[in-house]
């Protein structure tokens, strides 16, 4: 009989006690413990069982679960007598920053301080024991959500000292979603303040702490050492390209297929693979995200479960506000093509605004991209950064990005859709009306850096066209045709429809006297460079190729059509 698939439960003991569906990941306990690493940082995408594994570690090591053998009997770890003896024998601090999501630094800081205060409250028995001096008791009682930075930075270190003194044993520290406050800080504009606060907290907690036995930090990204780990020399980093713990997070294909058979869904293996397979950790391929698999097992229906529940605000921001090159590369990914670029797994958030490598590194760490190949020999021969071949992970991820692009235009959905209809109907006057309405409202949304770069807007607009017209047209941009590179070409899937060429110009007062001249220059470029050559070679008659010039001056747009 198939076990009940319970959705959203992240407490290991609850799952085991109720015999809910569970894939045995207890080998992770053994692999981590035998590594001997003092402080381990593991990065994995969202909804990959990170919190459940941290709960499992707490249940296994914490002395609060002493004698709870029934939680692990029948699981892999219990086969080793050595590990039966250490279950429930360590004081453990388990802290999660998952809920630190706010638009203001002062609120985020207070949330973290409140979490530290709650830890002290849960261990208030320390005040009743004869292990703290009067000064230490006063410091203990001074811990609050309003404490100053110096006290907050030392709070975990001090608590570990007190617990270690009481239990006469060093502490295991588990920190879940360590990078959530940092991602929120970047998105909402208080990065510097949050970095300074967390750097002090992490250094006091993890650097040469005599009361620390072992520690694990888990998150989505590997935030650069220079940002928050500058003084932490005992840190073992495990990313999606590392071989350590490769099968500890996510489901292997063998585990997924066994689950499908248990639930009577074995006929769905091929479709499940298309939708949800594709993640690669280290050298291990065919990893599936657990959240989507569990939801499919529960409902028997396909959907973008992982993509729809992931926090996509940071990814959406860096692509939407990214440069022309970033949007062109993203266009290739949406078409199922591959991207070749260097990767730096240390995410430098301050570089996300202008560094293409940082953007693709973020998407790789977040689980939206996978590595198909890495040119290790090139690295050895030239000493350059290694080049990675990247692509979108699977069908679910592609659907998520399509939805994200549509979401960019949601605030101007009516005008945007009316523009597309006007384009298809060759109504230039209506195109001008609706395009100006869209640009007026959306321009700054694509270019929040204040640089007034029209390219950021209109290449985002091109991605929108690509998504909305995908059923009727194949969209390409910045491709060679004739004697140059056109901006946008829409090739109809049905040759009875018209093909469309779009050329963009940013008004330059040194070259054109007004927007009309800029439009004329765009249309003339289409002719002079023979951008229609590719379409003509495919059999499109001249009258079936529509040509439009777009001229931008700030948020104002003028569109003109070629005659004939």
C-alpha positions as CSV (number, residue, x, y, z in Angstrom):
1,X,0.0,0.0,0.0
2,X,1.3,3.4,-1.0
3,X,2.3,5.7,1.8
4,X,0.6,9.1,2.2
5,X,2.3,11.9,0.4
6,X,2.3,14.8,2.8
7,X,3.0,18.2,1.2
8,X,5.0,20.9,2.9
9,X,6.1,19.1,6.1
10,X,9.7,19.9,6.9
11,X,10.0,18.2,10.3
12,X,11.7,14.9,10.0
13,X,10.2,13.4,13.2
14,X,6.6,14.3,12.0
15,X,7.2,12.5,8.7
16,X,8.6,9.4,10.3
17,X,6.1,9.2,13.2
18,X,3.2,9.3,10.7
19,X,4.8,7.0,8.2
20,X,4.4,9.6,5.4
21,X,6.2,9.1,2.1
22,X,10.0,9.6,2.7
23,X,13.1,8.9,0.6
24,X,15.9,7.8,2.9
25,X,18.6,10.5,2.9
26,X,20.2,9.4,6.2
27,X,23.5,8.6,4.4
28,X,24.0,12.4,4.5
29,X,24.6,12.2,8.2
30,X,27.4,9.7,7.8
31,X,29.0,11.4,4.9
32,X,29.0,14.8,6.7
33,X,30.2,13.5,10.0
34,X,33.0,11.5,8.5
35,X,34.2,14.4,6.4
36,X,35.6,16.0,9.6
37,X,35.0,19.5,8.2
38,X,34.6,22.1,10.9
39,X,32.2,24.4,9.1
40,X,30.4,23.3,5.9
41,X,28.5,25.5,3.5
42,X,26.2,23.7,1.2
43,X,24.3,25.4,-1.7
44,X,21.3,23.8,-3.3
45,X,18.2,25.3,-5.1
46,X,15.0,26.0,-3.3
47,X,12.6,23.1,-2.4
48,X,15.4,20.5,-2.6
49,X,15.0,19.1,0.9
50,X,17.5,21.3,2.6
51,X,15.3,22.1,5.6
52,X,14.2,18.5,6.0
53,X,17.8,17.4,6.0
54,X,18.7,19.9,8.6
55,X,15.7,18.7,10.7
56,X,17.0,15.2,10.2
57,X,20.5,16.2,11.5
58,X,18.9,17.9,14.6
59,X,16.8,14.8,15.3
60,X,19.8,12.6,15.0
61,X,22.4,14.5,17.0
62,X,20.4,16.6,19.5
63,X,20.3,15.4,23.1
64,X,16.7,16.6,23.0
65,X,16.0,13.4,21.0
66,X,18.1,11.1,23.1
67,X,16.6,7.6,23.1
68,X,14.5,8.3,20.0
69,X,15.8,5.2,18.1
70,X,12.4,4.7,16.5
71,X,13.0,7.7,14.3
72,X,15.9,6.0,12.5
73,X,15.3,2.3,12.8
74,X,14.9,0.8,9.4
75,X,16.9,3.7,7.7
76,X,20.3,3.4,6.3
77,X,22.2,5.2,9.1
78,X,20.9,2.7,11.7
79,X,22.7,-0.2,10.1
80,X,26.0,1.2,11.5
81,X,26.5,0.5,15.2
82,X,28.9,3.4,15.5
83,X,26.1,5.9,14.7
84,X,23.5,4.2,16.9
85,X,25.8,5.1,19.8
86,X,26.1,8.9,19.0
87,X,22.4,9.5,18.2
88,X,21.0,12.1,20.7
89,X,24.3,12.9,22.4
90,X,25.1,16.5,21.4
91,X,23.7,19.9,22.2
92,X,22.4,21.4,19.0
93,X,21.4,24.9,18.0
94,X,19.1,24.9,14.9
95,X,18.4,28.3,13.4
96,X,16.6,29.3,10.2
97,X,16.7,32.7,8.4
98,X,13.9,31.5,6.0
99,X,11.4,34.1,7.3
100,X,13.7,37.1,7.1
101,X,12.0,38.7,4.1
102,X,11.3,42.4,4.3
103,X,11.9,45.6,2.3
104,X,13.6,47.5,5.2
105,X,16.9,46.8,6.9
106,X,15.7,47.8,10.3
107,X,12.9,45.2,10.2
108,X,15.2,42.5,8.9
109,X,17.7,43.2,11.6
110,X,15.0,43.1,14.3
111,X,13.7,39.8,12.9
112,X,17.2,38.2,13.3
113,X,17.6,39.7,16.8
114,X,14.2,38.3,17.7
115,X,15.2,34.9,16.6
116,X,18.4,35.1,18.7
117,X,16.2,36.2,21.7
118,X,13.9,33.2,21.2
119,X,16.9,30.9,21.3
120,X,17.9,32.4,24.7
121,X,14.3,32.1,25.9
122,X,14.3,28.4,25.0
123,X,17.4,27.8,27.0
124,X,16.4,30.0,30.0
125,X,17.1,27.0,32.3
126,X,20.7,28.1,32.1
127,X,19.9,31.0,34.4
128,X,18.7,28.6,37.1
129,X,21.9,26.6,37.1
130,X,25.1,27.5,38.9
131,X,27.1,28.0,35.7
132,X,26.8,31.7,34.9
133,X,28.3,34.5,36.8
134,X,26.2,37.5,37.8
135,X,27.6,39.5,34.9
136,X,26.8,36.7,32.5
137,X,23.3,36.5,33.8
138,X,22.9,40.2,33.3
139,X,24.2,39.9,29.7
140,X,21.9,36.9,29.2
141,X,18.9,39.0,30.3
142,X,20.0,41.9,28.1
143,X,19.5,39.9,24.9
144,X,16.5,41.4,23.1
145,X,15.2,42.3,19.7
146,X,16.5,45.8,20.3
147,X,20.0,44.9,21.4
148,X,22.9,46.7,19.7
149,X,25.1,45.3,16.9
150,X,28.0,44.3,19.2
151,X,25.7,42.3,21.5
152,X,23.9,40.7,18.5
153,X,27.2,39.6,16.9
154,X,28.3,37.8,20.0
155,X,24.9,36.3,20.9
156,X,25.3,32.9,19.3
157,X,29.0,32.6,20.5
158,X,27.9,33.4,24.1
159,X,25.0,31.0,24.1
160,X,27.3,28.2,22.7
161,X,29.7,28.9,25.5
162,X,27.0,28.6,28.2
163,X,25.5,25.4,26.7
164,X,28.9,23.9,26.3
165,X,29.7,24.7,29.9
166,X,26.4,23.1,31.1
167,X,26.6,20.0,29.0
168,X,30.4,19.7,29.1
169,X,30.3,19.1,25.4
170,X,30.8,21.2,22.3
171,X,27.9,22.4,20.2
172,X,26.7,21.4,16.8
173,X,25.4,24.5,14.9
174,X,22.8,24.2,12.1
175,X,22.0,27.4,10.1
176,X,19.3,27.0,7.4
177,X,18.8,29.5,4.6
178,X,21.7,31.7,5.7
179,X,21.6,33.7,2.5
180,X,17.8,34.6,2.5
181,X,18.4,38.0,4.3
182,X,21.2,38.8,1.9
183,X,19.1,38.2,-1.2
184,X,16.3,40.3,0.2
185,X,18.8,43.0,1.1
186,X,20.1,43.1,-2.5
187,X,16.6,43.2,-4.0
188,X,15.4,45.9,-1.6
189,X,18.4,48.1,-1.5
190,X,20.0,47.6,1.9
191,X,22.8,45.3,0.9
192,X,25.7,47.1,2.7
193,X,24.0,47.3,6.0
194,X,23.0,43.6,6.0
195,X,26.4,42.5,4.9
196,X,28.1,44.4,7.8
197,X,25.6,42.9,10.3
198,X,25.9,39.2,9.1
199,X,29.6,39.4,8.7
200,X,30.1,40.2,12.4
201,X,27.5,37.6,13.4
202,X,29.1,34.8,11.3
203,X,32.7,35.6,12.2
204,X,31.9,35.5,15.9
205,X,29.9,32.3,15.6
206,X,32.0,30.2,13.2
207,X,35.6,31.5,13.3
208,X,37.9,29.6,15.7
209,X,35.0,29.2,18.2
210,X,36.3,26.8,20.9
211,X,32.7,25.8,21.8
212,X,31.8,24.7,18.3
213,X,32.0,21.0,17.4
214,X,30.7,21.2,13.8
215,X,28.5,23.5,11.8
216,X,26.5,23.4,8.7
217,X,25.2,26.4,6.8
218,X,22.8,25.8,4.0
219,X,21.5,28.2,1.4
220,X,20.9,28.7,-2.3
221,X,23.9,30.8,-3.2
222,X,27.5,30.9,-2.2
223,X,27.9,34.5,-1.2
224,X,31.4,35.7,-1.9
225,X,34.0,35.3,0.8
226,X,34.9,39.0,0.5
227,X,31.3,39.9,1.4
228,X,30.6,38.0,4.6
229,X,33.3,35.2,5.1
230,X,36.4,37.3,4.8
231,X,37.9,36.1,8.1
232,X,36.5,32.5,8.0
233,X,39.4,30.2,7.1
234,X,37.8,27.0,8.2
235,X,34.9,26.9,5.7
236,X,34.3,23.9,3.5
237,X,32.2,25.0,0.5
238,X,30.0,22.5,-1.5
239,X,28.2,23.8,-4.5
240,X,26.2,22.3,-7.3
241,X,29.4,21.4,-9.2
242,X,30.9,19.6,-6.2
243,X,30.8,15.8,-5.9
244,X,30.2,15.9,-2.1
245,X,26.6,15.2,-1.0
246,X,25.6,14.9,-4.7
247,X,22.6,12.6,-3.9
248,X,21.8,13.9,-0.5
249,X,19.5,16.7,-1.8
250,X,16.9,16.0,-4.5
251,X,15.7,12.6,-5.8
252,X,17.7,10.4,-8.0
253,X,16.0,8.8,-11.0
254,X,16.0,5.4,-9.3
255,X,14.2,7.0,-6.3
256,X,11.7,8.8,-8.5
257,X,10.8,5.7,-10.6
258,X,10.4,3.6,-7.4
259,X,8.1,6.3,-6.0
260,X,6.0,6.3,-9.2
261,X,5.6,2.5,-9.0
262,X,4.6,2.7,-5.3
263,X,1.9,5.2,-6.2
264,X,0.7,3.3,-9.3
265,X,2.0,5.9,-11.7
266,X,4.7,3.8,-13.4
267,X,3.3,4.7,-16.9
268,X,4.2,8.3,-16.3
269,X,7.9,7.8,-16.1
270,X,8.7,9.3,-19.6
271,X,6.6,12.4,-19.0
272,X,7.8,12.9,-15.5
273,X,11.4,12.8,-16.8
274,X,10.6,15.4,-19.4
275,X,9.0,17.8,-16.9
276,X,11.2,17.4,-13.8
277,X,14.5,15.7,-14.6
278,X,17.6,17.6,-15.5
279,X,19.4,18.7,-12.4
280,X,23.1,17.8,-12.1
281,X,25.1,17.9,-8.9
282,X,28.8,17.2,-9.4
283,X,29.1,14.2,-11.7
284,X,25.7,12.9,-10.8
285,X,23.0,13.5,-13.5
286,X,19.2,12.9,-13.6
287,X,18.4,14.5,-10.3
288,X,14.8,15.6,-9.8
289,X,13.5,18.4,-7.6
290,X,11.5,16.8,-4.7
291,X,8.8,19.4,-4.4
292,X,7.5,18.8,-8.0
293,X,7.8,15.0,-7.6
294,X,5.9,15.0,-4.3
295,X,3.1,17.3,-5.8
296,X,2.9,15.0,-8.8
297,X,2.7,11.9,-6.7
298,X,-0.1,13.6,-4.6
299,X,-2.2,14.9,-7.5
300,X,-1.2,12.8,-10.5
301,X,-1.2,16.0,-12.5
302,X,1.6,17.9,-14.2
303,X,2.4,21.5,-13.3
304,X,5.2,23.9,-12.7
305,X,5.2,23.2,-8.9
306,X,8.8,24.0,-8.1
307,X,9.0,27.0,-10.4
308,X,5.7,28.6,-9.2
309,X,6.7,28.4,-5.5
310,X,10.3,29.5,-5.8
311,X,11.1,33.0,-4.9
312,X,12.0,34.4,-8.3
313,X,12.2,38.1,-7.4
314,X,16.0,38.2,-7.5
315,X,16.3,36.2,-10.7
316,X,13.6,38.3,-12.4
317,X,15.2,41.5,-11.3
318,X,18.7,40.7,-12.7
319,X,17.3,39.6,-16.1
320,X,14.7,42.3,-16.4
321,X,17.2,45.1,-15.6
322,X,20.1,43.3,-17.3
323,X,22.0,44.6,-20.3
324,X,21.3,43.9,-23.9
325,X,23.8,41.0,-23.9
326,X,22.1,39.4,-20.9
327,X,18.7,39.6,-22.6
328,X,20.0,38.2,-25.9
329,X,21.6,35.3,-24.0
330,X,18.4,34.7,-22.1
331,X,16.5,34.6,-25.4
332,X,18.8,31.8,-26.5
333,X,18.1,29.8,-23.4
334,X,14.3,30.2,-23.8
335,X,14.6,28.7,-27.2
336,X,16.4,25.6,-25.8
337,X,19.8,26.6,-27.0
338,X,23.0,26.5,-25.0
339,X,25.0,29.3,-23.5
340,X,28.8,29.2,-23.3
341,X,30.4,31.4,-20.6
342,X,32.7,31.4,-17.6
343,X,31.1,30.8,-14.1
344,X,32.2,32.1,-10.7
345,X,30.4,30.2,-8.0
346,X,31.1,32.9,-5.5
347,X,28.1,35.2,-6.0
348,X,29.2,38.9,-5.8
349,X,25.8,40.6,-5.5
350,X,27.3,44.0,-6.2
351,X,28.3,42.7,-9.7
352,X,24.8,41.5,-10.7
353,X,23.9,44.8,-12.2
354,X,26.7,44.8,-14.8
355,X,28.5,41.5,-14.8
356,X,27.0,38.8,-17.1
357,X,29.1,36.0,-15.5
358,X,27.6,36.9,-12.1
359,X,24.0,36.6,-13.5
360,X,24.5,33.2,-15.1
361,X,26.4,32.1,-11.9
362,X,23.3,33.1,-9.9
363,X,20.9,31.2,-12.2
364,X,23.2,28.1,-12.0
365,X,23.3,28.2,-8.2
366,X,19.5,28.8,-8.0
367,X,18.8,25.7,-10.0
368,X,17.5,27.3,-13.3
369,X,20.5,26.3,-15.3
370,X,22.6,23.1,-15.5
371,X,26.1,22.5,-16.6
372,X,26.3,20.3,-19.8
373,X,30.1,20.5,-20.1
374,X,33.1,22.2,-18.7
375,X,36.3,22.8,-20.7
376,X,38.9,21.7,-18.2
377,X,41.6,21.3,-20.8
378,X,41.2,24.9,-22.0
379,X,41.7,26.0,-18.4
380,X,44.9,24.0,-18.1
381,X,46.4,25.2,-21.3
382,X,45.6,29.0,-21.2
383,X,45.1,29.7,-17.5
384,X,41.8,31.4,-18.4
385,X,38.6,31.0,-16.4
386,X,36.9,27.6,-17.3
387,X,34.1,27.9,-19.9
388,X,30.8,26.2,-19.1
389,X,28.1,25.1,-21.4
390,X,24.8,25.9,-19.8
391,X,21.1,25.3,-20.6
392,X,17.8,25.5,-18.9
393,X,17.2,22.5,-16.6
394,X,13.9,21.2,-17.9
395,X,10.5,21.9,-19.3
396,X,9.1,23.0,-16.0
397,X,11.8,25.7,-15.7
398,X,11.2,26.9,-19.3
399,X,7.5,27.3,-18.5
400,X,8.4,29.3,-15.3
401,X,10.5,31.7,-17.3
402,X,7.7,32.2,-19.9
403,X,5.4,33.1,-17.0
404,X,8.0,35.4,-15.5
405,X,8.3,37.4,-18.8
406,X,4.5,37.6,-19.1
407,X,4.5,39.0,-15.5
408,X,6.8,41.8,-16.5
409,X,4.0,43.3,-18.6
410,X,1.1,42.4,-16.3
411,X,0.8,46.0,-15.1
412,X,0.3,47.1,-18.7
413,X,-1.3,44.0,-19.9
414,X,-4.2,45.7,-21.8
415,X,-2.0,48.1,-23.7
416,X,0.7,45.5,-24.3
417,X,-1.8,43.0,-25.8
418,X,-3.4,45.8,-27.9
419,X,0.0,46.6,-29.3
420,X,0.5,43.0,-30.3
421,X,-2.9,42.9,-32.0
422,X,-2.1,46.2,-33.8
423,X,1.3,44.7,-35.0
424,X,-0.4,41.7,-36.4
425,X,-3.1,43.8,-38.1
426,X,-0.5,46.3,-39.5
427,X,-2.2,49.2,-37.8
428,X,0.8,51.6,-37.4
429,X,-1.3,54.4,-35.7
430,X,-2.5,52.0,-33.1
431,X,1.0,50.5,-32.6
432,X,2.2,54.0,-31.8
433,X,-0.5,54.7,-29.3
434,X,-0.2,51.5,-27.4
435,X,3.6,51.3,-27.5
436,X,4.0,54.7,-26.0
437,X,1.6,53.8,-23.2
438,X,3.6,50.7,-22.5
439,X,7.0,52.5,-22.6
440,X,5.8,55.4,-20.4
441,X,4.8,53.0,-17.6
442,X,7.4,50.3,-18.1
443,X,10.6,52.1,-19.1
444,X,11.9,52.6,-15.5
445,X,10.8,49.1,-14.6
446,X,13.4,47.7,-17.0
447,X,16.1,50.3,-16.1
448,X,16.1,51.1,-12.4
449,X,19.7,51.9,-12.4
450,X,18.9,55.5,-13.6
451,X,21.1,55.2,-16.6
452,X,18.2,55.8,-19.1
453,X,19.2,53.0,-21.4
454,X,16.4,52.3,-23.9
455,X,18.1,49.1,-24.9
456,X,17.2,47.5,-21.5
457,X,13.6,48.3,-22.2
458,X,13.2,47.3,-25.8
459,X,15.2,44.0,-25.5
460,X,12.9,43.2,-22.6
461,X,10.0,44.1,-24.8
462,X,11.5,41.7,-27.5
463,X,11.5,38.8,-24.9
464,X,7.8,39.6,-24.3
465,X,7.1,39.4,-28.0
466,X,8.9,36.1,-28.1
467,X,6.8,34.6,-25.3
468,X,3.4,35.9,-26.5
469,X,3.9,35.0,-30.2
470,X,5.7,31.7,-29.6
471,X,2.7,29.7,-31.1
472,X,2.6,31.7,-34.3
473,X,6.2,32.9,-34.9
474,X,9.8,32.0,-34.5
475,X,11.5,35.1,-33.1
476,X,15.2,35.7,-33.6
477,X,17.2,38.8,-32.8
478,X,20.7,40.1,-33.5
479,X,21.3,37.6,-36.2
480,X,23.2,38.0,-39.5
481,X,21.2,38.4,-42.6
482,X,22.3,40.1,-45.8
483,X,25.1,42.5,-44.9
484,X,24.5,43.0,-41.2
485,X,22.6,42.1,-38.1
486,X,18.9,42.8,-37.8
487,X,17.4,43.6,-34.4
488,X,14.3,41.4,-34.5
489,X,12.8,39.0,-37.1
490,X,9.5,37.3,-36.6
491,X,9.2,34.3,-39.0
492,X,5.6,32.9,-39.2
493,X,5.2,29.1,-38.6
494,X,2.5,29.3,-41.2
495,X,3.9,30.8,-44.4
496,X,0.4,32.2,-45.2
497,X,1.1,34.8,-42.5
498,X,3.4,37.8,-43.0
499,X,7.0,37.8,-41.7
500,X,8.0,40.9,-39.7
501,X,11.4,42.7,-39.3
502,X,11.8,45.3,-36.5
503,X,14.8,47.7,-36.3
504,X,15.4,49.9,-33.3
505,X,17.1,53.3,-33.1
506,X,17.9,55.5,-30.2
507,X,17.5,59.1,-31.3
508,X,20.9,60.8,-31.6
509,X,20.6,64.6,-32.1
510,X,24.0,64.6,-33.8
511,X,22.7,62.3,-36.5
512,X,19.0,63.0,-36.8
513,X,17.0,66.2,-36.3
514,X,14.0,64.4,-34.8
515,X,12.3,61.0,-34.2
516,X,11.0,61.0,-37.8
517,X,14.5,61.0,-39.2
518,X,15.5,58.3,-36.7
519,X,12.6,56.1,-37.9
520,X,13.6,56.7,-41.5
521,X,17.2,55.8,-40.7
522,X,16.0,52.5,-39.2
523,X,13.9,51.6,-42.2
524,X,16.7,52.6,-44.6
525,X,19.1,50.3,-42.6
526,X,16.7,47.4,-43.2
527,X,17.0,48.0,-46.9
528,X,20.7,48.9,-47.1
529,X,21.8,45.8,-45.1
530,X,19.3,43.6,-46.9
531,X,17.9,42.1,-43.6
532,X,15.1,40.5,-45.6
533,X,17.6,38.2,-47.4
534,X,17.2,35.3,-45.0
535,X,13.4,35.4,-45.4
536,X,13.5,35.7,-49.2
537,X,15.8,32.7,-49.3
538,X,13.1,30.7,-47.5
539,X,10.6,31.7,-50.1
540,X,8.8,34.7,-48.6
541,X,7.7,37.2,-51.3
542,X,8.6,40.8,-50.8
543,X,5.0,41.8,-50.1
544,X,4.8,39.2,-47.3
545,X,7.7,40.8,-45.3
546,X,6.6,43.7,-43.2
547,X,9.3,46.2,-42.0
548,X,9.0,48.5,-39.0
549,X,11.4,51.1,-37.6
550,X,11.2,52.0,-33.9
551,X,12.8,55.3,-32.7
552,X,13.3,55.9,-29.0
553,X,13.9,59.2,-27.2
554,X,13.7,58.6,-23.5
555,X,10.2,57.1,-22.8
556,X,8.9,58.4,-26.1
557,X,8.6,56.0,-29.1
558,X,7.8,56.6,-32.7
559,X,7.1,53.7,-35.1
560,X,7.1,53.8,-38.8
561,X,6.4,51.2,-41.5
562,X,8.2,50.7,-44.8
563,X,6.0,51.4,-47.8
564,X,4.9,48.8,-50.2
